[in-house]
Amino acid sequence: MRICVLGTGYVGLVAGTCFAENGNDVICVDLNKEKIEALNKGQIPIYEPGLTDLVVRNQKEGRLSFSTDGPASIQKSEVIFIAVGTPSSTDGSADLELFMKAAETISDNLNGYKIVVNKSTVPVGTAAKVEKLIRSRTQAEFDVVSNPEFLKEGTAVDDFLKPDRVVIGTAKESAYKTMAQLYAPFVRQGNPILWMSNVSAEMTKYAANSFLATKISFINEIANLCEVVGADIESVRKGITTDVRIGKHFLYAGVGYGGSCFPKDVKALLKTGHDHGQPMEVIAAAETVNQTQKELLFRKIERHFDKHLKGKTFAIWGLSFKPNTDDMRDAPMRWW
């Protein structure tokens, strides 16, 4: 297929490269001229294991290219992914300014039927807004599909090439079939492609990230109690994670979650609940625990030195929010 990806951040660059790896013709678009020039030279702006080799190989084989020309790239493509940033606004809601501008660019350059795919993490109801916007600006035929990403920084390439599941949100069977065909090479081991409504797909992304964030806050609260009562959190962790109903993932005590996804997605889900008169009390508690957890290490240091910190030098080993990434966005250590 001929694919256009608007945005060359973690999601857009990984998605575009992996689609090219499976034989599609992909154009990744970004407004940042310097970034595109670097990518065309094989210089990757982010650290993600395995990504550089895939980018360089697919460029050399002519399946992957980079451009600042959004209109031309859209017109050449059958499927257009929007993968631009949706950061938190001051009230916790997702800032959709760049996302909707991308939708406007698509609407103004439709030269035939296209599938417009929301790949960015966007609030419930965004697909309907995108469809309304595009219909107000063009007579061309199109479908809007919600296709949230579930990539973990540090393992994003492997996550994309071997997904646990693929979520496709659309009311149109023909659009679903096209998307299922696109993703078929990635799920040959039998992992599911889930067809649902746009709204359900949008909610699935927020629900998944908020649940994982809640697991992290839960184990941190247990760790804090273990310290007080004299229990060993590692023993307790092993004791609970061997229960298959609980599982072992995202249950490691630390200084709280960070990164570009969990903090903003938790806030966005809380804002959605507030806007609809539905308090999200468990999610709110997870966020509160996470904020408090960032102070924990400092309090321990202060207690260890009996509050005599003046003149002392401290080294911090590891600043990014997790291993195998250079991403500092909302990393707990930045709070210091």
Secondary structure, DSSP 8 states (H G I E B T S, - for coil): -EEEEE--SHHHHHHHHHHHHTT-EEEEE-S-HHHHHHHHTT--SS--TTHHHHHHHHHHTTSEEEES-HHHHHHH-SEEEE-----B-TTSSB--HHHHHHHHHHHTT--S-EEEEE-S---TTHHHHHHHHHHTT--S-EEEEE------TTSHHHHHHS-S-EEEE-S-HHHHHHHHHHHGGGGTT---EEEE-HHHHHHHHHHHHHHHHHHHHHHHHHHHHHHHHT--HHHHHHHHHTSTTT-STT---SS---SSSHHHHHHHHHHHHHHTT---HHHHHHHHHHHHHTTHHHHHHHHHTTT--TT-----S--SSSTT----TT-GGGG-
